[in-house]
């Protein structure tokens, strides 16, 4: 589209100026939270808002405690993993403190 010659800005444009329009198509699943060729595969429930990549099903973001492309890997809670160690260390510290306090009375 050329700028009209009666415009105040006509001198800033050449006669060759024009706008080109392009066609943009957006493809996707009509039903949210699904992916695949026929949009028949559900996104993982461990994806935040169950949203995933339309072709691969990879989650955009995982819910807390989950990781991996499809948020299928559950992260171990560090406190639960080492709970037995905390208990043993607590018992040992209690024993050492008790022995240290009893030594003066044994002599």
N, C-alpha and C positions, 0 to 999 in steps of 0.2 A: 504494500500500500504506500503510495507516494504521499508526501506532505503537501497539502494544498499550497499553491503559490501565493495566495492572498494571506497566508499566516505571517505573523510577526517574526516567526523563527524560520521562515522559508530559506533565508540566506545561509542558515547553518547546515542545511541538508542538500545533498546533491540530488539530481533527478533520478539517480540509480538507487536511492534508498527504498527499501521495502521491508515488510514483515513476512516471515514465513511461518506457517502453522504446521504443526505436526500432530499426528494422531497418536494418542496414548491409550493403551488398553491395560486394564488391571485384572489380573487373574487371581482367583483365590477360591477357597471353599465358602459356600453359602452358609454352612453351619460352622459356628465358632468351635474351637477346641478339637478339630479334626484335621488330619493331614493325609497325604498319599495321593496316588493317581486319581482315585475316585472319591477322595475325601471320606474314606470309610474307616480310617484308623484313628482311634481316639488319642489325643495327646496324653502324656503321663499325668496322673493326678498329683504327682510330686512337682510338677511345673507350677510356678506361681501363676494363678488365674487359669491354670491348665492351658496356657498358650504355648504353641511350639511352631517350629519352622514348617512351612506348608508342604515341602517335599520330603525332608528327612525326619521330621518329628522331633528334632533336637529342641530341648527347652531353651527359651530365651533367658530364663533365670529359675533356679531351683528354690524350693521351699527350704527353710532352715533344716539342718541335719541331713540334707541330701546333696549329692554331687553327680557328675557325669553328664554325658550328652543328653540322656533321657531321664536324668535325675533318679536313676534306679539304685545308685550306690548310697547306702546309708552310712553316714559318718558315725564312728563310735564316739560315745561321750567319754571324754578323757577321765572324768571323775569316776564313772562306772568301771572303766577298764582297770584303773589302779586302786580301786576301793580296798581290795584285800591287802595291798601294800601299805596303804594308810592305816589299816587296822593293826597290822603287825608292827609297824613303826611306832604307833601309839602305845601298844602294849610294852614294847621295849623301853620307850622313854619313861613310862610309868614305873616299870621295874627299877630302872637306874635311879630315878628320883627317890623311890622308896628305900633302896639300899643306901644311898648317900645320906638320907635322913636317919636311918637306923644305925649306921656305923658308930656315931658318938655314944649311943646307948649300950652297945655291945661291949665296949671297952670297959 
